[in-house]
Amino acid sequence: MKLDQIPKLKHINSNNFFLLCGPCAIEGEDMALRIAEKVVTVTDKLKIPYVFKGSFKKANRSRIDSFTGIGDEKALKILRKVSETFDVPTVTDIHEISDAEKAAEFVDVLQIPAFLVRQTDLVVAAAKTGKVVNLKKGQFMSPSAMQHAVQKVKDSGSEKAWITDRGTMFGYQDMIVDFRGIPEMKAYAPVVLDVTHSLQQPNQSTGVTGGRPDMIETIARAGIATGVDGLFIETHFDPSIAKSDGANMLHLNYLEKLLVNLVAIRKTINQL
């Protein structure tokens, strides 16, 4: 698919990677607008095509007392307000077939979580909305297996699919990115590297996922060097109080410097 098929996406002719970036979960209107404003300012300055990311609910949690959301409709309306306020497209993940049509009324990209990417009915429901479908590669799947997830979208009448790599399980409590998979998956669809989820340390005894945010720039640099089309980065103005996945988030204050460095790498790669 082409980036110009996404409403409101700017800077598509900049030769930069595109960016999916925002909080893990929508915690409230003020926090969403605050994060979006900062990211829009930076991406406009660097001419990076930008899609605001925020989950309207979190269904895959280790513990029953984990934060799952502020209410579906309330969170979806906040995503729409972000889009209208800053004139940017938005992406959110869906977990049930009924979520596809509901979320499609509010956002531009529907994301299929990694644990659910083999769920045929869910992928088909997302594709039939006509929205872009961002397919997260399962931690348990090979890069070549993702061609079948993309084909499900195509067989449902849509060419609007991305693949997002978020690492592969290594043992019980670590994630590893196999960068050989990026050029392989690019044969099937545009490829995004989910930098922050690739640095998760899941299955902790506490039931709260850990992470290695100190490695964000390392993974992002390698992704750009190996030719990813886009990057996925979760960010928050204070990850220590984020209600979901704070352990692997990038602090919002560090985003601009990171993106400046990545744009410079991309520019060098384009000249080779």
Secondary structure, 3 states (H helix, E strand, C coil): CCHHHCCCCCCCCCCCCEEEEECCECCCHHHHHHHHHHHHHHHHHHCCCEEEECECCCCCCCCCCCCCCCCHHHHHHHHHHHHHHHCCCEEEECCCHHHHHHHHCCCCEEEECHHHCCCHHHHHHHHHCCCEEEEECCCCCCHHHHHHHHHHHHHCCCCCEEEEECCEECCCCCEECCCCHHHHHCCCCCEEEECCHHHEECCCCCCCCEECHHHHHHHHHHHHHCCCCEEEEEEECCHHHCCCCHHHCEEHHHHHHHHHHHHHHHHHHHHC
